[in-house]
Amino acid sequence: MTESVEVLITASVVPSYAHPGDAGADLHSNESIQLAPGERALVGTGVSIALPDGYAAFIVPRSGLAAKHGITIVNSPGTVDAGYRGEIKVALLNTDPTAPFSIDVGDRIAQIIIMPVTRATFVPVERLPGSQRGHGGFGSTGVSASTTTPLSGEAL
């Protein structure tokens, strides 16, 4: 059974889930804008929420806009903290090198995912304990499934 949480909202269009079991609810634009190739813009949704303590909302791209038009979110995922009460705006980016993209009022531009979050207690130490992964970072596992170490000259 899926857990549900009540989220108080003011909205020109209330976010909704397209299918049962979806993690993200669609956010709609409340303004018309054209994004030129390579251009980014902060697009309003007309949505403000009051999350309960212990929850955050994450704003993520819509896969169809990304795959078909190259529209993504600059700071994905965008984080909405429980104490924020302002309008949720989405920093959209047109990654298409040649085609502009038009957004009309009411268009679905992003998804909002509501999740429980844990606050950490940071404990300063002189040295971290070891792990199997160690310092392996960016690119340390290679590209193909058979590559387990960086190629010569490849940065971590």
C-alpha positions in Angstrom: 0.0 0.0 0.0 1.3 3.5 -0.9 1.6 6.0 1.9 -0.2 9.2 1.4 0.5 12.6 3.0 -1.8 15.7 3.0 -0.2 18.7 1.4 -1.9 22.1 1.7 -1.9 23.9 -1.6 -2.9 27.1 -3.4 -2.8 26.6 -7.2 -4.2 27.9 -10.5 -4.0 24.2 -11.6 -3.6 21.5 -8.9 -0.9 19.0 -9.7 -2.2 15.6 -10.6 -0.9 12.1 -11.2 -1.4 10.8 -14.7 -1.5 7.1 -13.8 -2.0 5.0 -10.6 1.4 4.4 -9.0 3.1 7.4 -10.6 5.7 9.0 -8.3 5.5 12.5 -9.9 2.4 14.7 -10.3 2.4 17.1 -13.2 3.1 20.8 -12.7 1.6 23.2 -15.2 2.9 26.5 -16.5 0.9 29.6 -15.5 2.6 31.8 -18.2 3.4 31.7 -21.9 7.1 31.8 -22.9 9.3 30.8 -25.8 12.7 29.3 -25.0 15.2 29.9 -27.8 17.9 27.2 -28.4 20.2 27.1 -25.3 18.0 29.6 -23.4 16.8 29.1 -19.8 14.0 30.7 -18.0 12.3 30.6 -14.6 8.7 29.6 -15.3 5.9 30.1 -12.8 3.5 27.3 -11.9 1.0 29.2 -9.8 1.5 26.5 -7.1 2.4 27.2 -3.5 2.5 24.4 -0.9 2.8 23.8 2.8 4.7 20.5 3.4 4.6 18.9 6.8 7.9 18.8 8.7 10.0 15.8 7.6 9.0 16.1 4.0 10.4 17.8 0.9 9.3 18.2 -2.7 11.6 17.6 -5.6 10.9 19.1 -9.0 12.1 16.9 -11.9 11.9 17.1 -15.7 9.2 15.4 -17.7 10.7 12.6 -19.7 8.7 13.3 -22.8 9.8 17.0 -23.0 13.4 15.9 -22.4 13.4 13.1 -25.0 11.3 14.8 -27.7 12.3 18.5 -27.3 15.4 18.7 -25.2 13.6 20.6 -22.4 15.1 19.9 -19.0 15.5 21.6 -15.6 18.7 23.4 -14.9 18.9 22.5 -11.1 17.3 19.1 -11.3 16.0 18.0 -9.0 14.9 21.4 -7.6 14.3 21.1 -3.9 11.3 22.6 -2.1 11.8 22.7 1.7 9.0 22.2 4.2 9.2 25.8 5.4 9.0 27.4 1.9 5.6 29.0 1.1 6.3 30.9 -2.1 5.4 30.0 -5.6 7.1 27.0 -7.1 9.0 28.1 -10.2 10.9 25.8 -12.6 14.2 26.7 -14.1 13.7 25.3 -17.6 16.5 24.9 -20.2 16.1 24.3 -23.9 19.1 22.0 -24.8 18.1 21.8 -28.5 20.8 23.4 -30.6 18.4 24.7 -33.3 14.7 24.6 -32.4 12.9 27.1 -30.1 10.3 25.7 -27.8 7.0 27.4 -26.9 5.2 26.9 -23.6 1.6 28.0 -23.2 -0.4 28.6 -20.0 -1.6 25.2 -18.8 1.2 23.1 -20.4 2.7 20.4 -18.3 6.3 21.5 -17.7 7.7 19.4 -14.8 6.8 16.9 -12.1 6.7 17.3 -8.4 7.6 14.4 -6.1 6.8 14.5 -2.4 9.2 12.5 -0.2 10.0 12.0 3.5 13.5 13.3 4.3 15.9 12.6 7.1 17.9 15.4 8.8 21.5 14.4 9.4 23.6 15.0 12.5 27.0 15.8 11.1 29.8 14.3 13.3 33.3 15.8 12.6 36.0 13.1 12.7 39.8 13.1 11.9 39.4 10.3 9.3 36.6 8.5 7.6 36.3 4.7 7.9 37.3 2.8 4.7 34.9 1.3 2.2 35.1 -1.0 -0.8 34.5 1.9 -3.1 37.0 4.2 -1.4 37.8 7.4 -3.4 36.4 6.1 -6.7 34.3 8.9 -8.2 33.4 10.3 -11.6 34.0 7.6 -14.2 35.7 5.2 -11.8 33.6 2.2 -13.0 34.1 2.9 -16.7 31.4 2.8 -19.4 30.7 -0.8 -20.2 29.7 -3.5 -17.7 33.0 -5.3 -18.3 35.1 -2.2 -17.4 35.7 -1.9 -13.7 38.6 0.5 -13.6 39.3 3.8 -15.2 41.0 3.8 -18.7 44.5 5.2 -18.7 44.4 9.0 -18.6 40.7 9.0 -17.6 39.9 11.3 -14.8 38.1 10.0 -11.7 
